[in-house]
Amino acid sequence: GFIIFSSMVCMLVSTANSQLTFSNPIIDQLSADPCVLKLGDHYYLTVSEKGESEIRIFKSPILTSFRNAESKVMYTATPEHRDLWASELHEVDGELYLYFTMRTCKDDTPDQCDNHRMHVLKAENASDPMGNWSAPQRLLPDWDFAAIDGTILRQNGQKYFVWTSGRVGGLSIYIAPMANATLIERPIVLLSQPTEDWECVGGCVNEGPFFIYNRNVSYMIYSCSSGDNYALSQMSIAAGKDPMDPMNWDSVDGTLFGRNDEEDVLGRGMLHLTETWMVYHGTTNSTGRTTRIARIEKIEWDENGPKFPIAHGYNHPQPVPSGQTEFSCSLLQTKPERSIKQISFMLCMLLSAVNSQLTFSNPIIDQLSADPAVHRVGDNYYLTISENGETELTIHKSKLLTNFRNAEKKVALKITPPAATDLWASEMHEVDGELYIYFTMNVPPIGHNMHAIKAENASDPMGNWSEPMIMLTENWPDGGIDGTIMKHNGKLYFLWTSGRVGRLSMYIAPMTNATYVARPIVLLRMPTEDWECNDGCLNEGAYFIYNNNVSYCVFSGSSTWDPNYSLSYISIPFDKDPLDPDNWDYVGGPVFTRNDEEDVYNTGHAAFTVSPDLTETWMVYHAVANSTGRDRRIARIEKIEWNEDGSPKFPRPHGYNHPQPVPSGQTEV
C-alpha cells in the first residue's frame, strides 16, 4: 500500500517587509499535500477535500493566508474514482496543468480498486486557474504499476517526469523524458531507491519529489521514511549532465528538514529561488495524520545549495515573505518568468495558526460548572454540565471554545427528586457513529451509578435524547461515578470510579457496545500517595487522550472540595492489554495542580478537545478562585503541549489576570 505521508513542496520568489509577521498554518482546515503556484499577482493553493473526492483551488493575494479566500472545485471524482492525492499546478509550454494521483475502482466497489495512477487536468485558460478544467487524462497508461507524487524536472532545455512507485519494493523514485505535458516517453529509469537507515524509519520510502533551481544546479527535494520521522532529503545534478543517468546525481547523506518536537511540528517540506519559500503540511500531534494542515517556511541558500530551517510552530511568528505588505499566512515562491509549485508534504502531526493578537481569560463561562466536559461536533463545541441543583443535564453550544457565555442551551435530561438526584460528571462521546452522554445519577435504592443517553441524531447534539440507560448493574452492587470511554487498539473499554474497596478507586472493564459493560471488571488503581489523599483518598474523573500510539488516562486525586485537588495520569501503549494493571505506567505524581500566585485552586476533573483548526489539544477542567471556595467550581481551559517522548505537557493553571492566546483557528473572542 501507499504511504500517506507524501511530501510535496512549493516555493516562490518575493521581496519583503520584515516588520510584519505571521504564524503557521496558512489555512484553518485540513489541507494535506498542499501545493501553491504563483500566477500574476496571486497565489493558488490546491488541496484535496471531502474525503479526498474533490480537488479545490484557493486564490489569495498573499502567501501567508488562504483563510476565507476565493475558491472553487477543480475536479470531483466520479463514482469509480477515489483517493485524490497530491495535486500540483505546473505551467508547461504556455499551458496550465494539474498533476495528481487517483485510484480507479471496479463496479464502484471500494475493495476492488487498482493502485494509484497519475492523472492530469488542463486549464481551459492558462491565465485563469479559477476557470474551467478538462476531464482527467491518465499518464503512463501502458506502465501498469502504482504511481504517485508526480512532478516535473526542467533540465538542459528538456522536461522530465519524476514520480514515486513501489514497483521494486519500498517506495522509490523514477524518471522518464516527456514528449509534451501529457505524454511520458521511454526509457523509465529507477532514480532513487531507499536503502539507508535514515530513509527506512517506519518503512523504506522515497516519495514526494519536487525541484528547485539555483546556480545552474537542479535540486530534487524528496521525502523519506514514514510516520513521526518523515523528513526531507536532497539529490542534485549540475546543468549539462544527463538526468537519466543516476550516476550523474549527487546525494546528501541524511535528512535536511524534519520534526521539531519543541514546537510540536512533525512535518517537513520544500523550496525555490531568490527569497524562496517552502510549502508543506504538518500536524502538532504525532497521531494526527488526519489533521495535516498547510504551512510555510523560508529557505535560505549558501554555496552548497538550499539551507532548511527548523519547522516553526504556532507560537513562533516569522517575518512575512519579502514584498508582502499586509498580514497573513501563505506560501511558495517562483521566478518572475515562470510559476513554481510546491512539494506537498505528508506526515503525522498537527499545526496551528490563529490571530496572535486575540486572547482570552479563564473562566470560559460565568456560572457554576463543576465537572465540565466539551465535545466538538462539526464546527461547534458542546459543553455538558449539571444545573438547577444537579437536576438538569444541560448542553451549551458555542463556536468558541473560549466562551460559553450566552451560548445556545438545551436541557438533555431533567430529573425529579427524590426519585432521582445528583446528576454528575456528564461527558459526550462518539461511539460507533452514534453520540452518547455518560453521567452519574443517584436512583434509590441502587444509589449512584453510571447511566447513558443516546442522541436521536448523532450530528445534532441539540436535538432529542433517549431515556437514561443504566450501566454496571449485573453482579456489581457497588455503583460507580465519573465513567468514561477508552478507545484502545481497536477495542472499547469503560473506566469509572467506585468505593468498593473503601477508597474511591478506578476500575476498568471491556464493553460489548456503547452501553453494555462486560466482564472482567478489574481494579486499575487505588489512591495511596499523599498528594491524592487530601481531605480523603480519591482517584476519580478519568478521561483519555491519545498520542504516539499510547493511551493516557488523566485522572484527579484528592477530594474535589480540597484546594489541592490535582491531576495526574497513567499510560499504556496500544499493543498492551489495559485489563492488566501491570501494563500501565504511572507518571509519578501530580502534573497539574493549584497556582496560588494566580488564585487558581481545586484544579481537576479534566476533559480534552481540539482547537477549531484541529491542530491543538485543549484541556477543559474546573477550578475555583479562592482556596476556601469549594462550591464555586467553574469551567476553564488550558492548552496542552506534548513532550519529546510524546507524553502530554501540562501548563500551570492560568488565572483571570493572565490572558492566553485563543485556540488556533479561532478568529473572534
N, C-alpha and C positions, 0 to 999 in steps of 0.2 A: 504494500500500500504506500501511498504518498505521504510524506511528512508534511504536516500542516504548517510548519514554521518556515515558509518560503520567504527568502529575503530579497526585497527589491528596493531600489532607491531612485530618487530623483534629485537632480541638482540644478544649479541655476546661478546666473551671474547677476550682480546688482551693485549699488552704491549707497552708503549708509548714514543713518542718523544715530550716533552712539548714545544719545540721551534717552531714547525710547527703548523699553524692554518688553519682553513677552515671556510667558511661561508655557511649557508644553502641557497638554497636547494642543493641536491646532483645530480640532473639531470635537464637539461633545456628543459623539455617537460611535458605535462600533465601526471601525474602518481598517480592517486587516488588509494587508498588501496594498497600501496606498501608493498612488503614482501621481505626480504633478508635471504638467507641461506648461511652459510659458509661451503664449501667442499674443503678439501685440503688447497691450498694457495689462493683460490679465493672466491669472494663473488658473489652470484647470486640473482639478483633482478627480480621479476616478477610483471608485471603490465598489465592492460587491455588497448587496443588501438583500433583505427579505430571504434569509436562509440561503444565501448565495444563488438566488434565482434571478437577480437583476444586476445590471451594472449601471451605476448612476454617476453622472458627471456634475461637479460643482464649479462655479465660476466666481472668482474673487479678485479684487484689485490689489489685495495684499497677500503676501506669502504666509503671514503668521495667523490668519484666521479664516476659516471657512464656515464659521457659525452663521446661520441664517442666510447663507449665500444662495444666489440663484442656482437652481439645479434642475436636471431632467434625467429621465431614464433613457439611456442609450440603447439598451437591449434587454428584453425579457425572454428568458429561456422558454422554449416550447415544452410540452409535457414530457417529451422523450429526452430532454437535456436537463442537466443539473450540475451543481458544484462549479459555478463560475468563479475562477480564481485569478488573481494576479494580473489584472489588466494594466496595460502600458500604452500610452499615446506616443506615436512616433510620426515625424514628418519624413516622407520618403519621396524623392523626385517631385517635390512640389505638391504632393497629396498628403492627406492626413489619415492615419490608420490607427486602429486599436487592436493590439495583440492580447490574447487571453487564453486561458485553459478552460476546457469544458469536457464533461463526460456525456456519453450517449447511452441510453438505456433501451432495452428491448421491450416492446409492448408496455411502455410506461411503467415498468416494474423496477423498483429501486435495487433489488438484489440481483438483477440481470443487466449490469452496466459494464461497458468497456472501461478500461483505464482512461485517464485523462489524455486528451489530444489538444494540440494547439490550433487555434482558430483566429480569424482576423475579420474586422469590420472596416469599411471605408467610408469616410465622411463625404456627404454629397457636396459640401462646400468646404474646402480645406481651410478657409479663413474663419469658419464659424463652427466650432466644436459643439455648440448648443443646437445645431440644426439636425437634419436627418442623417441617418447612417444606414448603410447597406445591410442586407442579410449576412449572416456569418458564412465564411468560407473556411473549410478545413485546410490547414497546412500539412505538408508531408503525408499526403493521402496514401502513398504506396510504402510508407515506413510504419509498419504496424506494431509499434512499441509505444509505451506510455511516453508522454511528452508534456512537460510543464515549464513555466517560468521562462518563456521565450523572450529574447531581446535582440537588438541589432548592434553589430560592430561595423564601424566605418574605418577602413584601413587601406592605405595606398590607393585611394580613389575608388575602392570597391566596397560592396556591402556583403556582410556575412550574417547568418542567423545562428544564434547561440542559445542553447536550451538545456534542460535537465531531463534525464531519463534513468530509469532503473534497469536498463537492458542488461547490464553486466553484473548486477548485484550491487547494492548500495546505490544511492542517487549520485550520478556522475554528470559531467558537463560535456556536451557535444557541440561541434561547429560544422557548418557547411556554407558554401557560397550561395548567394542569392542572384537569380536572373532578374528579378524585379521584386516589388514589395510583397507579392503573394506566392512566388514560385521559388522553391528552395531546390538547388541543384545537388549534384554529387561531385566529389565523394563526401561522405559523412565521416567525420573523424572524432574519436574519443579524445577530448582535450584534457580533462582532469578527472581523476578517479580518487575518492577519499581513501587514504591508507594510513595516514598519521594518526597518532593518539588524539591530538587536539581537534581533529575533524571527525572523530568517531565517538564522541561522548554522547551516549544516549542513542546512538545509531550513526552509521557512516553516511555522511551527507555532504555533497557539494551541490548547491542549488542557488536560485535567485540571482544569476549573474546580471551585472549592469556595467556599462562602460563610461569612463570619463577620460578626458584627453588633456595633456599638458606637455609642453616642451618636446613635441614630436614623439611622444610615447602614449600608447593606448593602455589604460589601466582597467583590468576587469576586476571589479569588486564582487565577491560572491559570499554566500553564507555556508557555514559548515557546522557539523554536529547537530544536536537536537535538544529540545527542552530548554531548561534554565541556562544551559551552556551554549546555546545557539549563538554564533558570533560571526563576524566578518573577517575574511582574509582577502588576499590580492594576488593576481598574476599580472604581468605586464609584457608588452612587446614593443620594440622600437619601430618607428616608421621605416619602411623599406624592406622589412622582413615579412616572410610569408606566414600568416597566422594559421594556415592549415598544417604546419609542421609543429607539433607540440614541443620539439626541442628548441624552437626559437623563442619560447616564452620563459620569462624569469618568474620564480615563485618566491613568496615570503614564507619563511618557516615559522608559522604560528598565526595567531589571530591579531587583528588590529582594533577591533571595536566589539566590546562585549558587555556583559551585565554590570550594573552598578548597584550593588546591594545597599550601599549607604543612602542612595536616593530612590530606592525601590524602582529601579528601571532594569528590566531583564530583557532588553531587546537591542537590536543594532541596525545599521542602515547603509547609506551610500552617498555619492557626490558628483561635482563638475568643476568649473573654471573661474578664474579671477576671484571674486568672492563666491565661493562655492558652498551650497547648502545641500545637506543630505536629508531626504525624507525617508522615514521608516515607521514601523509600528512597534508598540510596546505595551506592556501592562505593568501594573505596580504590585502584582500578586503572582507568585510563581505557579499558582494553579489557575491563573486567569486566562487561559488560552482563548476563551471565547469572548474576552473583553479587550481585544487588541485595538489600539487607537493610534491614529496618525500623529507623529511628532517630527520635529526637525532639529538638526544640529549644523553648526557652521564647520566647514572643513578648511583647514589651512594647508599650505604647500611648503615643502622645502626642496633641496636639491635632489632628494631621494624619492620624491613623489608626495602623495597625499598624507596628511597627518590627521588622524582621527581623534576626536575629543573623548572624554568620558561622558556617557549619556546623562543628560540633565533631567532631574525630577521637577515636580511642580513647584517646590519651594526654592528653586534656584533659577531666578529670572535671567534671561540672556538679552543682550542688545539685539534690536531688530535688524533685519538684513539691510545692507547698505543701500541707500536711496529710498527706503520706506519712510514716509513722513507722517504716518498715522499708526495708531496702536492696533495690534492684533497678532494672531499666531498663524504662520504659514510655512511654506517650504520651497524647495527646489531651486535650480539655477540653470541657465543656459547661456551659450554665446549669443551675441546680438544677431548673428546671421543664421542661427539655427536653434530650434527648440531642443531642449534636453529633458529627459524624463528621469524617473527615479527608480530606485530599486525598492520595491515594497518589501518590508521586512517582517517575516512572521516569527512568532515566538510566544512563550508562556509568560506573560506578565501584564502589567496594567499601569496606566499612566493618567495624569490629571492636569487640567489647566483651567482655572476659573479666573474671574477677575480678582486680582490680588488686592484690590482696594476694598473689596467687600468683606466685612467682618460681622460676627455675631457674638453675643454674650450669653452664657448659661444663666438661667434655665431656658428650656425651649417651650414652656407653657406656664401660664400663671394660675395654676390650680394644683391641688393635691393630686399626685400621680405616682403613687408608690408602685413598685414592681412593673415599670414600663417595658414595653417591647414594641419595636417598629418593624414592619414588613413592607417591602416595596413591591407593588404590582403595577406594571406599566410605568407611567411617568409619575406616579403618586406614591406618597408614603402614608402608611396606615398605623397609627399609634393606638394600642389597646391598653385600657386601664379600667379600674373599678371606680365607680362613683356612687353618690347618693347612699352613703353609709354602707358601701360594699354590697349593694343590692342590684346594681346595674353594671353590666359589662358593656363599655362604650368603645366605639371606633371613631377616631378623629382622622380626617383625610386632609392632607396638605401636599402641595407641590414642593414645599421647602422642608427639608429635614431640620432646619434650624428654628422653625416657628410653627407651632400648632395653635397659636392664639387665634381665636375667632374662626377656627377651621370648621368645615362641614363635619357634622357629628351624627352618629346613629347609635341607637341602643340595640345591640345584637342579642342581648339576653337580659330579662328582668325577672327577679325572684321576689317572693313574698314571704318574709319571716312570719312565724317561726318554722314554716315548712322547709325553708332553706335559707341559709345565711352565708356570709363570708365568701363572697366571690373574690378570689385572689389570683394574682400572677398569671394573667392571660397572655398567651403567645399565639400569633398567627403563623401557620406553616403550610407550605405546599407539599402535598404527598401524592404521588402518582397522578398528577394533573388536577387534583382536587384541592380545595382550600379548607383548612380546619383551624379552629381556635381551641387550644388546650388550656384548661384552667382548673383551679381548685374550687370546690364548693362543699359546704357543710350541710349534709342532709341527714337529720336524725332518723333512725338510730345508728346509721352507718358511721357518721362523723365525717371528717374531712377526707375527701377522696378526689381522684382525678376524673375529669369529665372532658367531653369534646362536643363541639357543634360543627356542622358542616355547611359551607356556603351553598346556596342553591345554584349560584353562578360563580365559578371559580375566578372569573375575570372581573367580578363586581363585588368587592367586599362590603359595599354599602347597600347591597341587596338583602334578600331574606336569608335567614339561617335556620337550621333544623332545631329540633328539640334536643336537650342535652342527652348525651350517651355516657353512661358511667363506665369507667375503666377500673382495672385492678380489683375485681370482685371475686373471682374464682380462687378459693383457698388462700385469700390474702386479707385477713381481718384487720390489718394494721394500718390501713389507709395510706394516704400519700398527698404531698403538696409539691408545687413547683415542678411539674412534669415538663419534659422537653423531648425533642426528637433528635436522634443521632442517625446520620446517613453515612455508613461506613462500609467501604469496599463492596458497594452494590447492595448492601443489606440495611434494614431498618431496625432501630433499637429504641426503646423507651427508657428514659432515665428520670428518676424522681427522688424525692426525699421522704423518709419515713422515720418515726421514732421507735421502730420495732425493737431495737436493741438498747433502748434507754436514752440514746442521744440521737438528735436529728442527723441521719446519715444518708448517703446516696446509694441507691440501688439501680440496677440495670437488668433489662430482660429483652429478648428478641420480640419483634412484632410480626404477626402474620399479615396484618393490614393496618390501615391508619388508625383504627380504633380498638384493635384487639391485641392485648399484651399476652404473649405466650410464656412458656417456661423453658429453661430455669430462670428463677429470679436470684440475682447474685448481689451480695453486699459489696459494693465497689469501694467505698471509702467512709471511714468513721473519723470524726474530729478528735484529735488528741493533743495538738500543739497549742501553746499559749495564745498565739495570735488568733486562733479560731475558737477560743473559749472565753471571750469577754462577755459577761452577763449571760453565760450559757454556752455550751459546746454545740455548735451547729455547722453543718455543711448543707447549703441549700442554693436555690436559684441557678441551677446549672443551665448552660447554653453552649452550643458548639459553633466553632469556626474552623475552617479547613485551609491548610496551606502546605505545599510541598509534599502531598500525599501523607499528611499527618492530620489526625483529628485532635483538636484542642477543646477540652471541656473546661470552660471558665465557670467557676463557682464562687459563692460567697461564704465567708467564715465569720463566726461570732454572731451575736444577736443583732437582728436588724434595728433594734432600738438603741444599740450602743454606738457611740461616735467612732469606735474603732472597727466597725463593720467594714470588711475589706474583700478584695478579690484575689484569687489565686487560680492556678489551673493544673490539670493533669493532661497528659497527651499519650497518644498511641499511634504508631504507623499503620497505614491502611492494610498492610499484609498480616497484621496480628489480630488475634481474636479478642474483642473487647469484653467478652464474658469471663476472661481470666484476669483477675486483678493484678497478677504479677506481670502482665504485659504492659501495664501503664507506667509512665514516668511522671514523677511529681516535681514541679519546678522548685520546691524547697522553701516556700514561704509566701507572704502576700506580694502581689505585683502592682496593686492599685489600692491606695488607702488614703486616709484623711490628709488634708492640706490646711493646716491651721493658719498659715500666712494669708490664705485667700478665703478663709471661712467656709471650707467645704468639709462636711463630716458625714458619717454614715454612708460611705460610698460603696454601693454594691448593687446586687441583683441586675446583672447586665444582660443585654441582648445586642445583636450586631446586625448591621445593614451596610449598604454601599452608597457611595456618592451618586449624584444624578448621572454622571457620565460613566459610572461603573468602575472607576479607576481607584477608588479609595475605600478602605474599610473604616466604618464608624461604629462606635460603641454607644449604646443608649443605656443609661443607668439612673438610679435615683440617689439623691443626697439631700442634706439639709444645710442651712446656713448658720446654724447655731449648735454648739455642742450639747445643748440640752433640748434641742428641737425635734425630738423623736417623732412627733406627729406631723411634721411638715416636710415629708419626703416628696420631692418634685423632680420631674424628668429632666435630664441633662444629656449632653452628648460630648464625646471626645473622639478625635481622630486616632486610629491605631496604625502604627508603623510596623515594620517587620524587620527582625534581626537578620544578620547574615546567615544564621543557621535555619532561617525560615520560621522561627518562633515569633509570636506576637510581642511587640514592644509597646508597653503601656506608658502613657504620659503621666504627669502629675495632674490631679483634677484642677480645672480652671474655674475660678470664681467669676462673679459678675463683672468685676473691675479689670478683668484680663480678657479683652476681646481676642477672638481667634479668626483666622481666615475661614470663610464659608467653605462647605464641601465643594470639591471640584465639579464643574459643570453648572453650579448654581449661579444665576445671573441677577438675583434680586435678594432683598432681605425681608 
